[in-house]
């Protein structure tokens, strides 16, 4: 979708936002892969007497998932507005959403690495 937006002068930023959005939502994207690694590590951790690591990782995964859902909806709506509703990209909102998207990807990566 982002490839068709070349007439509005904001292609690079819009394309970067679209690419980051894909990484948040694709089951084999960075976010999905990193959270799967963390969830697998959480399941393998602990024992019958202590599942505190699992509980901690699960809470972090829930928080990341909620933040991802909120941000992905905002990005999807912004891209839809530009691609299909004739809207112009909001440079400030796009930059903020792209920063948030990259931050979520980094948090998921850090959680996977620490699990």
C-alpha positions as CSV (number, residue, x, y, z in Angstrom):
1,X,0.0,0.0,0.0
2,X,2.7,2.5,0.9
3,X,4.3,2.1,-2.6
4,X,1.4,3.9,-4.2
5,X,1.8,7.0,-2.1
6,X,4.6,8.5,-4.1
7,X,2.6,11.6,-5.2
8,X,2.3,13.2,-1.8
9,X,6.0,14.1,-1.1
10,X,6.1,12.0,2.0
11,X,6.9,8.6,0.5
12,X,10.0,7.7,2.5
13,X,8.4,8.5,5.9
14,X,5.1,6.8,5.0
15,X,6.9,3.8,3.5
16,X,9.1,3.5,6.7
17,X,5.9,3.6,8.8
18,X,4.3,1.0,6.6
19,X,7.3,-1.3,6.9
20,X,7.4,-0.9,10.7
21,X,3.7,-1.6,10.8
22,X,4.3,-4.9,9.0
23,X,7.0,-5.9,11.5
24,X,4.5,-5.2,14.3
25,X,1.7,-7.3,12.8
26,X,3.3,-10.1,10.8
27,X,3.3,-13.4,12.6
28,X,6.8,-13.9,11.4
29,X,7.8,-10.2,11.7
30,X,10.3,-9.0,14.3
31,X,7.7,-8.4,17.0
32,X,6.0,-11.8,16.6
33,X,9.3,-13.7,16.5
34,X,10.7,-11.9,19.5
35,X,7.6,-12.3,21.6
36,X,7.5,-16.0,20.6
37,X,11.1,-16.4,21.8
38,X,10.2,-14.7,25.1
39,X,7.0,-16.7,25.6
40,X,8.9,-20.0,24.9
41,X,11.6,-19.1,27.4
42,X,8.9,-18.2,29.9
43,X,7.2,-21.6,29.5
44,X,10.5,-23.4,29.9
45,X,11.4,-21.5,33.0
46,X,10.5,-22.2,36.6
47,X,9.3,-25.2,38.3
48,X,6.3,-26.5,40.2
49,X,7.4,-24.5,43.2
50,X,8.4,-21.3,41.4
51,X,6.9,-19.8,38.3
52,X,7.9,-16.2,39.0
53,X,10.0,-15.8,35.9
54,X,7.1,-17.0,33.8
55,X,4.7,-14.6,35.5
56,X,7.1,-11.7,35.0
57,X,7.6,-12.4,31.3
58,X,3.9,-13.0,30.8
59,X,3.1,-9.6,32.3
60,X,5.7,-7.9,30.0
61,X,4.3,-9.7,27.0
62,X,0.7,-8.6,27.9
63,X,1.9,-5.0,28.2
64,X,3.8,-5.2,24.9
65,X,0.8,-6.7,23.2
66,X,-1.6,-4.1,24.4
67,X,0.8,-1.3,23.4
68,X,1.2,-2.9,20.0
69,X,-2.6,-3.2,19.4
70,X,-3.1,0.5,20.2
71,X,-0.2,1.7,18.1
72,X,-1.0,-0.6,15.2
73,X,-4.6,0.6,15.1
74,X,-3.3,4.3,14.9
75,X,-0.9,3.4,12.2
76,X,-3.4,1.4,10.2
77,X,-5.9,4.3,10.4
78,X,-3.3,6.9,9.3
79,X,-2.2,4.8,6.4
80,X,-5.8,4.1,5.3
81,X,-6.6,7.8,5.5
82,X,-3.7,8.7,3.1
83,X,-4.0,5.7,0.8
84,X,-7.8,5.5,0.4
85,X,-9.4,8.6,1.8
86,X,-7.3,11.3,0.0
87,X,-5.8,12.5,3.2
88,X,-2.3,14.0,3.4
89,X,0.3,12.4,5.7
90,X,0.7,14.1,9.1
91,X,4.5,14.4,9.3
92,X,4.5,14.9,13.1
93,X,2.1,12.0,13.8
94,X,3.9,9.7,11.4
95,X,7.2,10.5,13.0
96,X,5.7,9.9,16.5
97,X,4.1,6.6,15.4
98,X,7.4,5.5,13.7
99,X,9.3,6.2,16.8
100,X,6.8,4.3,18.9
101,X,6.8,1.4,16.5
102,X,10.6,1.2,16.6
103,X,10.5,1.4,20.4
104,X,8.1,-1.5,20.7
105,X,10.2,-3.6,18.3
106,X,13.3,-2.8,20.5
107,X,11.4,-3.7,23.7
108,X,10.3,-7.0,22.2
109,X,13.9,-7.7,21.1
110,X,15.3,-6.9,24.5
111,X,12.7,-9.1,26.2
112,X,13.6,-12.0,23.9
113,X,17.3,-11.5,24.5
114,X,16.9,-11.4,28.3
115,X,14.6,-14.4,28.5
